[in-house]
Amino acid sequence: MTITLQRDFPSAPGGKTDQPCLVVPSAQIVALYNAAHGSDKHRKNVRKNVKAWFTEAAKQAGWSQIKFYLEYNAPRSYAALLIHKATERN
């Protein structure tokens, strides 16, 4: 599935000086999803379909790992950790 990425979707680092990991808060995940889907699929929370879309979009943007975590003091609110494969070590 090909996803058209918004211009403000976080892209993976291009060089060694870039940050290898990025935490994306739930509010930003939802805003990116809503911007990509318009008002007919407006979401307020990160749920299964939003996670699936965000995971695919992040992979297309060059991120190798995408992990979702519950946000501190925000029950049922998920942030995402994006990891670039160049930072993985054996």
N, C-alpha and C positions, 0 to 999 in steps of 0.2 A: 504494500500500500504506500503510495506517495502522498506526502503531506506538504502543503505549501506553508513554509515557516514564516512567521511574522518577523519583521526586521528587528524587533527587540527580543527575539528568542535568544537565550544565551548560547553562543557558539563555543565549541571546544577550543582549548588553547592551541596556538600555532607554534609556539617556541618554548624553550626551556625556562624563560623568565615569566611566562604566564602562570596563573594559578592553576594547579593540576586538578583541584576539586572545587565544587561550587555548591552551596546550599541554596535551594530555591524554596522560599516559604509558600505555604498553601495559597495565600492571597494572590501571589504572582502566578502560580500554576493555573488557578481558576481564571485569572484575567487573560492569560495567554490562550487558554482553551476558548473562552468566550469571544475573544477577538478573532480567533480562527474560524469559529462556527456561526457567528452572528447571533441575533436575538432569538432565533427559533430553537436553539439548543442551549439557552442560557443556564449556567450552573452556578451554584453558590458554594458547593463543597467538592472536595477531591474524593470522588467515588471510583468505582471500578472502570467505567468508561473513560473518565478523565485520566486516570492512571495509565490506561492502555494507550490513549492518544499521546500523552506526554512522553511515555517511554519510547514510542515510535518516533516522535518528533525529535527527541534528544539523540536517538541513534542516528537519525538523518543529519543532525547538526554536528556529528563527530564524537559524541560522548560514547565511551565503551561500556560503562556500567551506570545503571540508574537504580537507586535504592530509595524506598519510601520509609519514612519514620514518623511516628506520632510527634507532633510539636509539643513542647513543654507547656504545661498549663492550658492546653487547648484540646480537650477530649474530642476524638474523632476528626482531628484536623491533621492532615499529613503534609510534611515538607518532603522535598526530594534532595538527595545527595547525588550530584553528577560527578563522575570520575573519568578522567581522560586516560586512555590505555598507555600512553607514554610514561605515566607515573607508576605503573604496576611494576613491582620488583619481585624477582624470584628468591 
